[in-house]
Amino acid sequence: MIIRIVRMSFRPDAIADFLQLFSASENKIRQVPGCHHLELWQDVDQPHTYCTYSHWESVATLDSYRRSALFGEVWPATKKLFAAPAQAFSVQQAVRGFPAIA
């Protein structure tokens, strides 16, 4: 299991367009084989900055999605709305067993 986080800063005039695009795409993305979870987060201090947070079965399933027609539609449309290049990274849990943070 990997976690993919993509941080995106949008032009202020493009936020409504991005939210509409995400809303139209999110269920399709969740149905992609290997996608187990998808959330959209908004930065508390920079409200024009959003992050997608997703869980993928493996790097291979994420890469398969990134080669899909769906990604080929959604990502270019999203990139057109950016104020700055996105930052994306994949991580996996390094240590198990820490207690939950209250």
C-alpha positions in Angstrom: 0.0 0.0 0.0 1.3 3.5 -0.9 -0.1 6.9 -0.1 0.1 9.5 -2.8 -0.1 13.2 -1.9 -0.3 15.9 -4.6 -0.1 19.5 -3.5 -1.6 22.0 -5.9 -1.8 25.8 -5.8 -4.5 27.4 -8.0 -5.1 30.8 -9.4 -7.7 32.4 -7.2 -10.0 32.8 -10.2 -9.7 29.1 -11.0 -10.7 27.5 -7.7 -14.4 27.1 -8.5 -13.4 25.4 -11.8 -11.0 23.0 -10.0 -13.6 22.1 -7.4 -16.1 21.4 -10.2 -13.6 19.3 -12.0 -12.7 17.3 -8.9 -16.4 16.8 -8.1 -17.0 15.4 -11.6 -13.9 13.1 -11.4 -13.6 11.9 -7.9 -15.9 8.9 -8.1 -14.4 7.8 -11.3 -10.9 7.9 -9.8 -12.1 5.9 -6.7 -13.3 3.2 -9.1 -9.9 2.8 -10.7 -8.5 -0.7 -9.9 -6.0 -0.3 -7.1 -7.4 3.0 -5.7 -8.6 2.3 -2.1 -9.1 5.9 -0.9 -9.3 9.5 -2.1 -9.7 12.7 -0.3 -9.3 16.4 -1.1 -7.7 18.7 1.5 -7.5 22.5 1.6 -4.6 24.3 3.2 -5.6 26.2 6.3 -3.2 29.0 5.8 -3.3 29.2 2.0 -6.9 28.6 0.9 -5.9 28.5 -2.8 -3.8 25.4 -2.1 -5.3 21.9 -2.1 -3.9 18.4 -1.7 -5.2 15.2 -3.0 -4.5 12.3 -0.6 -5.0 8.8 -2.0 -4.2 5.2 -1.1 -3.1 2.9 -3.9 -2.5 -0.9 -3.8 1.0 -0.4 -5.3 3.2 1.8 -7.4 2.2 -0.3 -10.4 -1.6 0.4 -9.9 -0.8 4.2 -9.4 1.3 4.1 -12.6 -1.5 2.3 -14.4 -3.9 5.1 -13.4 -1.4 7.7 -14.5 -1.3 6.1 -18.0 -5.1 5.9 -18.2 -7.5 7.9 -20.4 -9.1 9.3 -17.3 -5.9 10.7 -16.0 -5.2 12.0 -19.5 -8.3 14.0 -19.3 -8.3 15.1 -15.6 -4.6 16.1 -15.2 -4.2 18.4 -18.2 -7.5 20.2 -17.3 -6.3 20.6 -13.7 -2.8 21.8 -14.7 -4.3 24.6 -16.7 -5.6 26.1 -13.4 -2.4 26.1 -11.5 -0.7 29.2 -10.1 2.5 27.1 -9.6 3.7 23.6 -10.5 2.3 20.8 -8.4 4.4 18.9 -5.9 3.6 15.1 -5.8 5.1 12.3 -3.8 4.4 8.8 -2.8 5.1 7.4 0.7 4.5 4.2 2.7 4.3 3.5 6.4 7.8 3.1 7.9 6.9 2.2 11.5 3.8 0.4 12.7 2.3 0.6 16.1 2.5 4.2 17.1 -0.6 5.2 19.2 -3.1 7.5 17.7 -2.5 11.2 18.1 -5.3 12.8 20.1 
